[in-house]
Amino acid sequence: MAKANDAAPATLPPVRVSRTLAASPEQVFRAWSSAEHVARWFAPRPFTVPEARVELRVGGAFDLLFRSPEGQEHRIRGSFTEVQPNRRLAIDITVEDGAGKPQFRAVTEVDLEEAPGGTRVDVTQTYTVLDPKDAWMVEGAPQGWTAALEQLAEVVLDLSGPQAPPLKLTRTFQAPPETVFKAWTQAEHIKRWFSPATSTIPEAEVDARAGGVFAYMMRFEDGSEHWTRGALVEVTPPSRLVMDLQAFGADGKLMFKCVTEVDFSEIPGGTRLDIVQSYREVDPAIAGLIAEHGADGWGSTLDNLDTELLRMAGG
């Protein structure tokens, strides 16, 4: 009679996670290409990767050591089974505990595709649990991959040599996510709030679907007009928006390109808004201004959003 811990390995439904990164497929692929890069992003914080071996070729090693803040260690041992530069990777790994006992196997498939705003990264990971007692480790895989891809975005941004640091903001509003999402996706609302206090938005166009237009004209106190034009890359009501935008000066000259990611999270009494704006092709003449005043501009803009949400609620 088989013992309880002699149960046959169990293959679980695959985990699928996607993310669009503000970089070319070549830059994203590069972040997978060496131990130095992979060690910076592959383990969700607060875990670290103190040891890594990455040989980017079919049959090449993909070996990592994960370490928790408490010093617990797990080792990944595996190899690349498919390498299509700038397009696709497949990795077959086994995860071991600190004593070297295999806990589960995982086949990881990574597809890169050029998309509005940069590169779409699609990760599919299929698990085979070798010991039922270790099944809990796989349960948190979607959250782990989401965190890892967030860190990958940071590494890719470094590799692409940004001229202005990304802006990251968090703000809470006393309105449900559905209402806040509506304020971001209808032109009539964008005109009322989507600018700092020193400017207005007399013109706006929003087509709230993936690939739809997102454009507006900002008019300043001196009468100068600045257009921002782009597209919505991701529209997931009422939880997430991603926009790929180009901002132009009053003379029509490109000032910068950016990808703006907005996450809407329901909290008691309202919504938490998390914004990440990543820049590329920044005019060197304004890179310093973005770094120094960008957060203030967004702060003033979000003050206007607060006022607009109150108006929408009939307050």
NULUM-67113 format. One line per field, with one value per residue: residue number from 0; x, y, z of N, C-alpha, C in turn. Coordinates in nm, 2 decimals, m for minus. Example, Ala and Ser with C-alpha at 12.3 -4.5 7.8 and 13.67 -1.06 7.14 Angstrom:
% residues 2
seq: 0|1
n_x: 1.32|1.28
n_y: m0.57|m0.22
n_z: 0.78|0.71
ca_x: 1.23|1.37
ca_y: m0.45|m0.11
ca_z: 0.78|0.71
c_x: 1.32|1.29
c_y: m0.33|0.00
c_z: 0.78|0.79
***
This chain:
% residues 315
seq: 0|1|2|3|4|5|6|7|8|9|10|11|12|13|14|15|16|17|18|19|20|21|22|23|24|25|26|27|28|29|30|31|32|33|34|35|36|37|38|39|40|41|42|43|44|45|46|47|48|49|50|51|52|53|54|55|56|57|58|59|60|61|62|63|64|65|66|67|68|69|70|71|72|73|74|75|76|77|78|79|80|81|82|83|84|85|86|87|88|89|90|91|92|93|94|95|96|97|98|99|100|101|102|103|104|105|106|107|108|109|110|111|112|113|114|115|116|117|118|119|120|121|122|123|124|125|126|127|128|129|130|131|132|133|134|135|136|137|138|139|140|141|142|143|144|145|146|147|148|149|150|151|152|153|154|155|156|157|158|159|160|161|162|163|164|165|166|167|168|169|170|171|172|173|174|175|176|177|178|179|180|181|182|183|184|185|186|187|188|189|190|191|192|193|194|195|196|197|198|199|200|201|202|203|204|205|206|207|208|209|210|211|212|213|214|215|216|217|218|219|220|221|222|223|224|225|226|227|228|229|230|231|232|233|234|235|236|237|238|239|240|241|242|243|244|245|246|247|248|249|250|251|252|253|254|255|256|257|258|259|260|261|262|263|264|265|266|267|268|269|270|271|272|273|274|275|276|277|278|279|280|281|282|283|284|285|286|287|288|289|290|291|292|293|294|295|296|297|298|299|300|301|302|303|304|305|306|307|308|309|310|311|312|313|314
n_x: 0.09|0.05|0.21|0.09|0.25|0.35|0.20|0.11|0.27|0.12|m0.03|m0.10|m0.35|m0.24|m0.06|m0.12|0.01|0.02|0.18|0.24|0.53|0.72|0.92|1.14|1.11|1.37|1.50|1.36|1.41|1.68|1.69|1.64|1.87|2.11|2.28|2.32|2.12|1.88|1.89|1.82|1.55|1.39|1.30|1.03|1.01|1.02|1.22|1.54|1.80|2.08|2.26|2.32|2.29|2.29|2.25|2.20|2.09|1.97|1.94|2.11|2.20|1.97|1.98|1.90|1.93|1.70|1.64|1.49|1.40|1.43|1.63|1.58|1.61|1.56|1.62|1.64|1.67|1.74|1.69|1.72|1.48|1.38|1.48|1.41|1.54|1.44|1.17|1.07|1.09|1.15|1.16|1.26|1.22|1.32|1.22|1.38|1.40|1.57|1.72|1.77|1.56|1.34|1.06|0.86|0.80|0.83|0.73|0.81|0.69|0.76|0.64|0.71|0.59|0.57|0.39|0.14|0.28|0.50|0.63|0.45|0.44|0.39|0.34|0.34|0.30|0.34|0.27|0.40|0.34|0.54|0.53|0.25|0.24|0.37|0.21|0.10|0.29|0.26|0.03|0.04|0.15|0.04|0.04|0.30|0.43|0.32|0.43|0.70|0.71|0.66|0.90|1.07|0.99|1.11|1.38|1.41|1.36|1.58|1.78|1.71|1.79|1.66|1.58|1.45|1.34|1.09|0.76|0.59|0.29|0.04|m0.29|m0.59|m0.95|m1.28|m1.48|m1.64|m1.46|m1.57|m1.68|m1.45|m1.30|m1.47|m1.43|m1.18|m1.21|m1.39|m1.44|m1.57|m1.54|m1.26|m1.19|m1.25|m1.08|m0.81|m0.56|m0.30|m0.35|m0.28|m0.36|m0.59|m0.82|m0.94|m1.00|m1.06|m1.03|m1.15|m1.15|m1.26|m1.13|m0.91|m0.65|m0.79|m0.83|m0.66|m0.65|m0.56|m0.58|m0.39|m0.42|m0.23|m0.19|m0.06|m0.17|m0.06|m0.06|m0.06|m0.05|m0.13|m0.11|m0.22|m0.27|m0.50|m0.37|m0.43|m0.74|m0.92|m1.20|m1.33|m1.06|m0.80|m0.59|m0.39|m0.19|m0.04|0.15|0.23|0.38|0.36|0.51|0.42|0.52|0.49|0.68|0.81|0.81|0.83|0.78|0.56|0.45|0.17|0.05|m0.23|m0.38|m0.68|m0.80|m1.03|m1.11|m1.20|m1.46|m1.39|m1.16|m0.83|m0.58|m0.32|m0.05|0.18|0.42|0.61|0.90|1.02|1.24|1.29|1.30|1.61|1.62|1.40|1.41|1.51|1.31|1.09|1.17|1.19|0.95|0.74|0.59|0.46|0.30|0.12|0.01|m0.14|m0.32|m0.46|m0.59|m0.78|m0.92|m1.03|m1.22|m1.38|m1.49|m1.64|m1.83|m1.95|m2.08|m2.28|m2.22
n_y: m0.12|0.22|0.49|0.80|1.02|0.93|0.99|1.03|1.26|1.58|1.76|2.09|2.34|2.57|2.88|3.20|3.51|3.85|4.14|4.47|4.63|4.93|4.93|4.80|4.48|4.37|4.49|4.39|4.12|4.12|4.15|3.90|3.77|3.74|3.64|3.85|4.04|3.89|3.82|4.06|4.09|3.86|3.73|3.79|4.07|4.06|3.87|3.76|3.71|3.57|3.41|3.32|3.16|3.18|3.07|3.16|2.97|2.69|2.42|2.54|2.64|2.74|2.85|2.94|3.08|3.14|3.35|3.41|3.69|3.59|3.41|3.16|2.92|2.84|2.65|2.69|2.48|2.43|2.44|2.60|2.53|2.63|2.89|3.18|3.45|3.76|3.70|3.45|3.24|2.93|2.75|2.48|2.39|2.27|2.31|2.32|2.25|2.39|2.17|2.03|1.88|1.79|1.99|2.09|2.09|2.31|2.43|2.70|2.94|3.20|3.47|3.73|4.02|4.28|4.58|4.84|5.09|4.95|4.64|4.35|4.11|3.78|3.53|3.19|2.94|2.61|2.38|2.10|1.94|1.77|1.67|1.65|1.81|2.04|2.18|2.43|2.62|2.68|2.81|3.09|3.17|3.34|3.60|3.62|3.62|3.85|4.05|4.00|4.07|4.34|4.42|4.35|4.54|4.76|4.70|4.68|4.94|5.06|4.94|5.05|5.31|5.56|5.90|6.05|5.99|5.74|5.83|5.78|5.75|5.76|5.77|5.83|5.82|5.93|5.77|5.51|5.26|5.23|5.48|5.64|5.53|5.59|5.87|5.88|5.79|5.92|6.18|6.42|6.44|6.43|6.68|6.84|6.79|6.69|6.83|7.04|7.30|7.54|7.54|7.45|7.22|7.24|7.08|6.74|6.39|6.07|5.73|5.46|5.19|4.91|5.02|5.24|5.60|5.84|6.16|6.50|6.86|7.09|7.41|7.68|7.96|8.16|8.14|7.96|7.65|7.30|6.98|6.65|6.33|6.00|5.65|5.41|5.14|4.93|4.84|4.78|4.76|4.79|4.84|4.88|5.09|5.15|5.37|5.49|5.76|6.07|6.37|6.71|7.03|7.38|7.46|7.24|7.05|6.74|6.66|6.45|6.09|5.87|5.60|5.55|5.40|5.30|5.19|5.09|5.04|4.89|5.01|5.03|5.26|5.39|5.44|5.34|5.49|5.40|5.52|5.49|5.64|5.61|5.72|5.80|5.89|6.16|6.51|6.65|6.91|6.93|6.73|6.75|6.92|6.76|6.56|6.72|6.86|6.71|6.53|6.72|6.85|6.63|6.60|6.84|6.80|6.57|6.67|6.82|6.61|6.50|6.70|6.69|6.43|6.47|6.65|6.48|6.31|6.46|6.64
n_z: 0.00|m0.08|0.08|0.23|0.15|m0.08|m0.30|m0.64|m0.86|m0.91|m1.17|m1.21|m1.31|m1.56|m1.48|m1.59|m1.68|m1.78|m1.91|m2.02|m2.12|m2.12|m2.34|m2.60|m2.77|m2.79|m2.57|m2.35|m2.38|m2.34|m2.07|m1.97|m2.03|m1.89|m1.59|m1.42|m1.48|m1.45|m1.18|m1.05|m1.08|m1.08|m0.84|m0.63|m0.43|m0.07|m0.12|m0.23|m0.48|m0.44|m0.58|m0.91|m1.23|m1.56|m1.88|m2.19|m2.41|m2.59|m2.39|m2.21|m1.88|m1.62|m1.33|m1.01|m0.68|m0.43|m0.16|0.15|0.37|0.62|0.59|0.48|0.22|m0.12|m0.41|m0.76|m1.02|m1.36|m1.72|m2.04|m2.28|m2.51|m2.73|m2.88|m3.01|m2.89|m2.91|m2.80|m2.51|m2.34|m2.04|m1.84|m1.51|m1.18|m0.85|m0.54|m0.19|0.10|0.18|m0.04|m0.14|m0.40|m0.48|m0.66|m1.02|m1.29|m1.60|m1.79|m2.01|m2.22|m2.40|m2.62|m2.76|m2.99|m2.91|m2.88|m2.69|m2.62|m2.53|m2.52|m2.27|m2.22|m1.99|m1.93|m1.70|m1.61|m1.36|m1.19|m0.90|m0.68|m0.42|m0.23|0.01|m0.06|m0.22|m0.15|m0.21|m0.47|m0.49|m0.46|m0.69|m0.91|m0.79|m0.73|m0.98|m1.09|m0.93|m0.99|m1.26|m1.24|m1.12|m1.33|m1.51|m1.40|m1.43|m1.70|m1.77|m1.67|m1.84|m2.08|m2.06|m1.95|m1.97|m1.79|m1.46|m1.36|m1.26|m0.96|m0.80|m0.54|m0.44|m0.26|m0.29|m0.22|m0.35|m0.55|m0.74|m0.99|m1.05|m1.04|m1.24|m1.46|m1.47|m1.57|m1.83|m2.00|m2.22|m2.14|m1.87|m1.85|m1.95|m1.74|m1.54|m1.60|m1.57|m1.43|m1.18|m1.31|m1.57|m1.84|m2.00|m2.29|m2.51|m2.58|m2.64|m2.61|m2.65|m2.51|m2.52|m2.59|m2.79|m2.86|m2.91|m2.70|m2.63|m2.57|m2.53|m2.37|m2.22|m2.13|m1.88|m2.02|m2.27|m2.44|m2.61|m2.57|m2.70|m2.62|m2.74|m2.81|m2.74|m2.58|m2.43|m2.26|m2.13|m1.86|m1.71|m1.37|m1.31|m1.42|m1.63|m1.91|m2.09|m2.38|m2.46|m2.63|m2.58|m2.68|m2.74|m2.75|m2.99|m3.14|m3.13|m3.03|m2.69|m2.50|m2.47|m2.31|m2.10|m1.92|m1.64|m1.47|m1.18|m1.02|m0.71|m0.50|m0.18|0.17|0.19|m0.05|m0.32|m0.41|m0.59|m0.80|m0.97|m1.23|m1.42|m1.70|m1.87|m2.20|m2.47|m2.40|m2.43|m2.37|m2.27|m2.10|m1.92|m1.66|m1.55|m1.55|m1.36|m1.13|m1.10|m1.18|m1.01|m0.85|m1.04|m1.11|m0.85|m0.82|m1.04|m0.96|m0.74|m0.87|m0.99|m0.76|m0.70|m0.93|m0.89|m0.67|m0.78|m0.97|m0.80|m0.71|m0.52
ca_x: 0.00|0.13|0.20|0.02|0.34|0.39|0.10|0.16|0.28|m0.01|m0.01|m0.20|m0.38|m0.13|m0.08|m0.10|0.02|0.06|0.22|0.30|0.65|0.76|1.06|1.14|1.13|1.51|1.54|1.30|1.48|1.81|1.67|1.64|1.98|2.23|2.26|2.32|1.99|1.78|1.90|1.77|1.40|1.32|1.25|0.95|1.06|1.15|1.31|1.66|1.87|2.22|2.34|2.24|2.36|2.20|2.32|2.09|2.09|1.89|2.02|2.19|2.16|1.89|1.99|1.89|1.91|1.61|1.66|1.39|1.46|1.47|1.74|1.54|1.66|1.51|1.70|1.58|1.76|1.67|1.76|1.64|1.44|1.36|1.53|1.40|1.58|1.34|1.04|1.01|1.17|1.09|1.25|1.21|1.29|1.28|1.25|1.42|1.40|1.70|1.79|1.79|1.45|1.26|0.93|0.78|0.86|0.76|0.77|0.78|0.69|0.76|0.63|0.73|0.53|0.56|0.25|0.13|0.34|0.63|0.63|0.36|0.50|0.29|0.41|0.25|0.38|0.26|0.34|0.38|0.37|0.60|0.49|0.13|0.26|0.43|0.11|0.08|0.39|0.22|m0.10|0.07|0.23|0.00|0.08|0.45|0.47|0.28|0.54|0.83|0.70|0.67|1.04|1.12|0.97|1.21|1.51|1.41|1.37|1.73|1.85|1.68|1.86|1.57|1.63|1.38|1.29|0.95|0.69|0.50|0.20|m0.07|m0.39|m0.72|m1.06|m1.40|m1.57|m1.61|m1.37|m1.65|m1.69|m1.32|m1.27|m1.55|m1.37|m1.06|m1.24|m1.49|m1.38|m1.64|m1.48|m1.12|m1.18|m1.27|m0.98|m0.69|m0.45|m0.27|m0.43|m0.23|m0.40|m0.72|m0.83|m1.05|m1.03|m1.02|m1.10|m1.12|m1.22|m1.23|m1.11|m0.77|m0.63|m0.87|m0.76|m0.66|m0.58|m0.62|m0.50|m0.37|m0.39|m0.18|m0.23|m0.01|m0.23|0.01|m0.14|0.02|m0.12|m0.08|m0.18|m0.18|m0.37|m0.51|m0.31|m0.51|m0.86|m0.99|m1.29|m1.29|m0.94|m0.67|m0.58|m0.25|m0.19|0.09|0.12|0.33|0.35|0.42|0.52|0.34|0.57|0.46|0.80|0.80|0.88|0.86|0.69|0.55|0.35|0.10|m0.03|m0.32|m0.45|m0.79|m0.82|m1.14|m1.07|m1.31|m1.50|m1.35|m1.07|m0.69|m0.53|m0.17|m0.01|0.32|0.44|0.75|0.93|1.13|1.26|1.26|1.39|1.70|1.59|1.29|1.42|1.52|1.18|1.00|1.22|1.18|0.81|0.64|0.50|0.37|0.19|0.03|m0.06|m0.25|m0.42|m0.54|m0.68|m0.89|m1.00|m1.11|m1.33|m1.47|m1.56|m1.75|m1.93|m2.02|m2.16|m2.38|m2.19
ca_y: 0.00|0.34|0.59|0.93|1.11|0.86|1.02|1.06|1.40|1.64|1.87|2.19|2.43|2.67|3.02|3.29|3.65|3.94|4.28|4.55|4.70|5.04|4.90|4.72|4.33|4.35|4.53|4.29|3.99|4.14|4.14|3.76|3.71|3.72|3.62|3.98|4.10|3.81|3.83|4.19|4.10|3.73|3.69|3.89|4.13|4.09|3.77|3.81|3.61|3.60|3.33|3.29|3.11|3.19|3.05|3.18|2.88|2.57|2.33|2.62|2.64|2.85|2.81|3.05|3.06|3.23|3.36|3.50|3.78|3.51|3.33|3.04|2.92|2.75|2.66|2.66|2.42|2.41|2.47|2.66|2.43|2.70|3.03|3.25|3.59|3.88|3.65|3.35|3.15|2.83|2.70|2.37|2.40|2.20|2.39|2.24|2.32|2.41|2.04|1.97|1.80|1.85|2.02|2.09|2.12|2.41|2.47|2.84|2.98|3.35|3.52|3.87|4.07|4.43|4.62|4.98|5.12|4.88|4.50|4.27|3.99|3.68|3.42|3.08|2.85|2.49|2.32|1.96|1.93|1.64|1.63|1.73|1.90|2.16|2.25|2.57|2.71|2.72|2.89|3.23|3.20|3.46|3.72|3.63|3.66|3.99|4.13|3.99|4.15|4.48|4.44|4.34|4.67|4.86|4.67|4.71|5.08|5.09|4.90|5.13|5.43|5.66|6.04|6.10|5.88|5.72|5.89|5.68|5.82|5.69|5.87|5.77|5.90|5.88|5.73|5.37|5.24|5.25|5.62|5.70|5.48|5.67|6.00|5.87|5.73|5.99|6.31|6.53|6.45|6.46|6.82|6.92|6.77|6.63|6.92|7.11|7.42|7.65|7.52|7.39|7.12|7.28|6.98|6.60|6.28|5.94|5.61|5.38|5.05|4.89|5.07|5.36|5.73|5.92|6.28|6.62|6.98|7.17|7.55|7.75|8.09|8.26|8.12|7.85|7.52|7.18|6.86|6.51|6.24|5.86|5.54|5.33|5.01|4.83|4.90|4.67|4.83|4.93|4.82|4.92|5.15|5.18|5.47|5.52|5.89|6.16|6.51|6.81|7.17|7.48|7.47|7.11|6.97|6.63|6.68|6.32|5.99|5.80|5.50|5.58|5.28|5.34|5.08|5.13|4.93|4.92|5.01|5.08|5.40|5.45|5.39|5.38|5.50|5.39|5.57|5.48|5.70|5.58|5.81|5.76|5.99|6.29|6.62|6.68|7.04|6.93|6.61|6.80|6.98|6.64|6.50|6.81|6.92|6.62|6.49|6.84|6.86|6.53|6.63|6.94|6.74|6.48|6.76|6.85|6.49|6.49|6.80|6.63|6.32|6.53|6.70|6.36|6.25|6.56|6.72
ca_z: 0.00|m0.09|0.19|0.19|0.08|m0.21|m0.40|m0.78|m0.89|m0.96|m1.26|m1.18|m1.42|m1.58|m1.44|m1.70|m1.64|m1.89|m1.88|m2.13|m2.07|m2.21|m2.40|m2.72|m2.74|m2.77|m2.44|m2.26|m2.40|m2.28|m1.92|m1.94|m2.10|m1.81|m1.45|m1.35|m1.49|m1.39|m1.03|m1.01|m1.08|m1.09|m0.71|m0.58|m0.30|m0.02|m0.15|m0.31|m0.56|m0.42|m0.67|m1.04|m1.34|m1.68|m2.01|m2.28|m2.53|m2.57|m2.30|m2.12|m1.74|m1.56|m1.19|m0.92|m0.54|m0.37|m0.02|0.22|0.47|0.74|0.56|0.42|0.08|m0.22|m0.53|m0.89|m1.11|m1.48|m1.84|m2.15|m2.38|m2.64|m2.73|m3.00|m2.96|m2.89|m2.94|m2.71|m2.42|m2.26|m1.94|m1.76|m1.39|m1.06|m0.73|m0.43|m0.06|0.15|0.20|m0.17|m0.18|m0.51|m0.44|m0.78|m1.14|m1.36|m1.74|m1.80|m2.15|m2.22|m2.53|m2.64|m2.89|m3.00|m2.89|m2.85|m2.56|m2.60|m2.56|m2.44|m2.21|m2.18|m1.92|m1.90|m1.62|m1.58|m1.25|m1.14|m0.76|m0.65|m0.29|m0.20|0.12|m0.11|m0.31|m0.11|m0.27|m0.61|m0.48|m0.47|m0.82|m0.99|m0.73|m0.74|m1.12|m1.11|m0.86|m1.06|m1.38|m1.20|m1.11|m1.46|m1.58|m1.35|m1.48|m1.85|m1.78|m1.65|m1.95|m2.19|m2.04|m1.95|m1.95|m1.67|m1.37|m1.36|m1.15|m0.90|m0.71|m0.48|m0.39|m0.23|m0.32|m0.16|m0.46|m0.59|m0.85|m1.12|m1.08|m1.07|m1.38|m1.56|m1.48|m1.66|m1.96|m2.07|m2.25|m2.07|m1.74|m1.87|m1.97|m1.62|m1.43|m1.63|m1.59|m1.31|m1.16|m1.39|m1.71|m1.86|m2.11|m2.37|m2.61|m2.54|m2.71|m2.54|m2.70|m2.40|m2.56|m2.62|m2.92|m2.88|m2.89|m2.58|m2.67|m2.51|m2.55|m2.24|m2.25|m2.01|m1.86|m2.12|m2.39|m2.52|m2.62|m2.58|m2.73|m2.59|m2.82|m2.79|m2.74|m2.47|m2.45|m2.18|m2.06|m1.78|m1.61|m1.34|m1.23|m1.48|m1.76|m1.96|m2.20|m2.45|m2.50|m2.68|m2.54|m2.77|m2.70|m2.82|m3.12|m3.21|m3.11|m2.93|m2.56|m2.44|m2.48|m2.18|m2.07|m1.79|m1.59|m1.36|m1.11|m0.94|m0.61|m0.40|m0.04|0.25|0.17|m0.18|m0.42|m0.41|m0.73|m0.81|m1.10|m1.27|m1.55|m1.74|m1.98|m2.30|m2.58|m2.34|m2.47|m2.26|m2.21|m1.99|m1.83|m1.52|m1.50|m1.51|m1.24|m1.02|m1.08|m1.23|m0.90|m0.81|m1.14|m1.09|m0.73|m0.85|m1.13|m0.88|m0.66|m0.96|m1.00|m0.63|m0.71|m1.03|m0.84|m0.58|m0.87|m1.03|m0.69|m0.68|m0.40
c_x: 0.09|0.11|0.14|0.12|0.40|0.30|0.17|0.17|0.16|0.03|m0.13|m0.23|m0.27|m0.16|m0.04|m0.10|0.07|0.09|0.28|0.41|0.69|0.90|1.04|1.15|1.28|1.56|1.48|1.38|1.62|1.80|1.67|1.78|2.10|2.19|2.24|2.18|1.88|1.78|1.84|1.61|1.33|1.25|1.16|1.00|0.96|1.25|1.43|1.71|2.02|2.31|2.25|2.34|2.27|2.28|2.22|2.11|2.01|1.98|2.10|2.12|2.07|1.88|1.99|1.88|1.82|1.64|1.56|1.46|1.50|1.58|1.71|1.57|1.58|1.59|1.62|1.69|1.69|1.76|1.66|1.60|1.40|1.41|1.51|1.42|1.47|1.20|0.98|1.12|1.09|1.19|1.19|1.29|1.24|1.32|1.27|1.42|1.55|1.79|1.81|1.68|1.37|1.12|0.83|0.86|0.77|0.82|0.72|0.80|0.67|0.75|0.63|0.67|0.52|0.42|0.25|0.19|0.47|0.62|0.54|0.44|0.39|0.37|0.30|0.34|0.29|0.34|0.30|0.43|0.42|0.57|0.37|0.14|0.31|0.33|0.09|0.17|0.34|0.10|m0.07|0.14|0.18|0.05|0.23|0.49|0.43|0.38|0.67|0.82|0.71|0.82|1.11|1.11|1.07|1.35|1.52|1.42|1.51|1.81|1.83|1.73|1.76|1.63|1.56|1.33|1.14|0.89|0.59|0.42|0.09|m0.16|m0.52|m0.83|m1.19|m1.51|m1.54|m1.53|m1.44|m1.66|m1.56|m1.27|m1.34|m1.48|m1.25|m1.09|m1.35|m1.44|m1.44|m1.58|m1.33|m1.10|m1.19|m1.16|m0.84|m0.58|m0.42|m0.35|m0.40|m0.28|m0.54|m0.71|m0.95|m1.09|m0.98|m1.10|m1.05|m1.21|m1.18|m1.23|m0.96|m0.75|m0.70|m0.78|m0.77|m0.58|m0.65|m0.52|m0.50|m0.34|m0.35|m0.22|m0.18|m0.07|m0.17|m0.07|m0.05|m0.07|m0.05|m0.17|m0.13|m0.29|m0.38|m0.46|m0.39|m0.62|m0.93|m1.08|m1.32|m1.15|m0.81|m0.68|m0.43|m0.26|m0.05|0.07|0.25|0.29|0.43|0.41|0.43|0.39|0.56|0.58|0.77|0.88|0.92|0.75|0.68|0.44|0.30|0.02|m0.11|m0.40|m0.55|m0.82|m0.93|m1.08|m1.20|m1.34|m1.45|m1.26|m0.93|m0.64|m0.38|m0.14|0.14|0.34|0.59|0.78|1.03|1.13|1.23|1.36|1.48|1.67|1.49|1.31|1.43|1.39|1.09|1.04|1.18|1.03|0.70|0.54|0.41|0.26|0.08|m0.06|m0.17|m0.36|m0.51|m0.63|m0.80|m0.98|m1.09|m1.24|m1.43|m1.55|m1.67|m1.86|m2.01|m2.11|m2.28|m2.36|m2.16
c_y: 0.12|0.43|0.72|1.02|1.05|0.89|1.06|1.21|1.46|1.76|1.96|2.27|2.53|2.81|3.10|3.44|3.73|4.08|4.35|4.64|4.81|5.02|4.81|4.57|4.30|4.38|4.44|4.16|4.00|4.12|3.99|3.69|3.69|3.71|3.76|4.05|4.02|3.82|3.96|4.18|3.97|3.69|3.81|3.94|4.09|3.97|3.82|3.69|3.63|3.52|3.31|3.25|3.10|3.18|3.05|3.10|2.76|2.47|2.41|2.62|2.76|2.81|2.93|3.00|3.17|3.23|3.46|3.59|3.71|3.42|3.19|3.04|2.81|2.77|2.62|2.60|2.39|2.44|2.53|2.54|2.50|2.84|3.09|3.40|3.69|3.83|3.55|3.27|3.05|2.77|2.59|2.37|2.30|2.29|2.29|2.32|2.33|2.29|1.97|1.88|1.86|1.87|2.03|2.12|2.23|2.43|2.61|2.88|3.13|3.40|3.67|3.92|4.22|4.47|4.77|5.00|5.05|4.73|4.43|4.14|3.90|3.56|3.31|2.98|2.73|2.41|2.17|1.95|1.79|1.59|1.71|1.83|2.03|2.23|2.40|2.67|2.76|2.81|3.04|3.27|3.32|3.59|3.74|3.67|3.81|4.08|4.12|4.07|4.30|4.51|4.44|4.47|4.77|4.83|4.71|4.86|5.13|5.06|4.99|5.28|5.55|5.80|6.11|5.98|5.86|5.79|5.79|5.76|5.73|5.79|5.79|5.87|5.84|5.86|5.59|5.37|5.27|5.39|5.68|5.66|5.56|5.81|6.00|5.83|5.80|6.13|6.43|6.55|6.49|6.61|6.90|6.90|6.73|6.73|6.99|7.24|7.54|7.64|7.46|7.30|7.16|7.17|6.84|6.50|6.15|5.83|5.49|5.23|5.03|4.93|5.20|5.49|5.78|6.04|6.40|6.74|7.06|7.31|7.62|7.89|8.19|8.23|8.01|7.72|7.40|7.06|6.74|6.42|6.09|5.76|5.47|5.19|4.90|4.90|4.78|4.74|4.74|4.92|4.87|4.99|5.16|5.26|5.49|5.66|5.96|6.30|6.61|6.95|7.25|7.49|7.34|7.02|6.86|6.66|6.55|6.22|5.92|5.70|5.53|5.46|5.33|5.22|5.14|5.02|4.98|4.91|5.05|5.23|5.46|5.37|5.43|5.38|5.49|5.42|5.55|5.54|5.69|5.66|5.75|5.88|6.13|6.39|6.66|6.81|7.04|6.81|6.65|6.85|6.86|6.58|6.59|6.85|6.82|6.57|6.60|6.86|6.76|6.55|6.73|6.88|6.64|6.55|6.79|6.73|6.47|6.58|6.74|6.51|6.36|6.58|6.59|6.30|6.34|6.64|6.86
c_z: 0.00|0.03|0.14|0.11|m0.04|m0.32|m0.53|m0.79|m0.95|m1.05|m1.24|m1.31|m1.43|m1.52|m1.56|m1.65|m1.76|m1.84|m2.00|m2.07|m2.17|m2.26|m2.52|m2.68|m2.72|m2.63|m2.33|m2.26|m2.33|m2.13|m1.88|m1.98|m2.01|m1.66|m1.37|m1.36|m1.42|m1.24|m0.97|m1.00|m1.07|m0.95|m0.66|m0.45|m0.19|m0.04|m0.24|m0.39|m0.55|m0.51|m0.80|m1.14|m1.46|m1.81|m2.12|m2.41|m2.49|m2.50|m2.20|m1.98|m1.71|m1.41|m1.10|m0.77|m0.48|m0.22|0.04|0.32|0.59|0.71|0.50|0.27|0.00|m0.35|m0.65|m0.97|m1.24|m1.60|m1.94|m2.25|m2.51|m2.62|m2.87|m2.97|m2.99|m2.91|m2.83|m2.63|m2.36|m2.17|m1.86|m1.63|m1.28|m0.94|m0.61|m0.30|m0.01|0.17|0.07|m0.22|m0.29|m0.46|m0.55|m0.90|m1.21|m1.50|m1.76|m1.95|m2.15|m2.36|m2.53|m2.77|m2.88|m2.99|m2.87|m2.71|m2.53|m2.63|m2.46|m2.40|m2.16|m2.12|m1.89|m1.82|m1.58|m1.47|m1.23|m1.00|m0.73|m0.52|m0.25|m0.09|0.07|m0.20|m0.28|m0.18|m0.41|m0.60|m0.50|m0.60|m0.90|m0.93|m0.74|m0.88|m1.14|m1.05|m0.94|m1.19|m1.36|m1.18|m1.24|m1.53|m1.53|m1.41|m1.63|m1.86|m1.76|m1.78|m2.07|m2.18|m2.04|m1.92|m1.83|m1.59|m1.38|m1.24|m1.09|m0.79|m0.66|m0.42|m0.36|m0.25|m0.26|m0.27|m0.50|m0.71|m0.98|m1.15|m1.11|m1.21|m1.49|m1.58|m1.56|m1.80|m2.04|m2.09|m2.17|m1.93|m1.75|m1.88|m1.84|m1.52|m1.47|m1.66|m1.45|m1.30|m1.25|m1.54|m1.72|m1.98|m2.19|m2.47|m2.56|m2.62|m2.65|m2.60|m2.61|m2.44|m2.59|m2.77|m2.95|m2.85|m2.75|m2.61|m2.60|m2.54|m2.42|m2.27|m2.12|m2.00|m1.96|m2.26|m2.48|m2.50|m2.65|m2.59|m2.67|m2.66|m2.80|m2.80|m2.61|m2.50|m2.38|m2.12|m1.99|m1.68|m1.49|m1.27|m1.29|m1.61|m1.79|m2.08|m2.25|m2.51|m2.55|m2.65|m2.63|m2.71|m2.78|m2.97|m3.20|m3.20|m3.00|m2.80|m2.50|m2.49|m2.35|m2.19|m1.93|m1.76|m1.47|m1.31|m1.01|m0.84|m0.51|m0.26|0.04|0.23|0.04|m0.26|m0.40|m0.55|m0.72|m0.95|m1.12|m1.41|m1.59|m1.87|m2.08|m2.40|m2.52|m2.40|m2.35|m2.19|m2.10|m1.90|m1.69|m1.46|m1.47|m1.38|m1.12|m0.99|m1.13|m1.13|m0.85|m0.91|m1.13|m0.96|m0.75|m0.94|m1.05|m0.78|m0.74|m0.98|m0.87|m0.65|m0.82|m0.97|m0.74|m0.67|m0.93|m0.93|m0.66|m0.56|m0.43
***
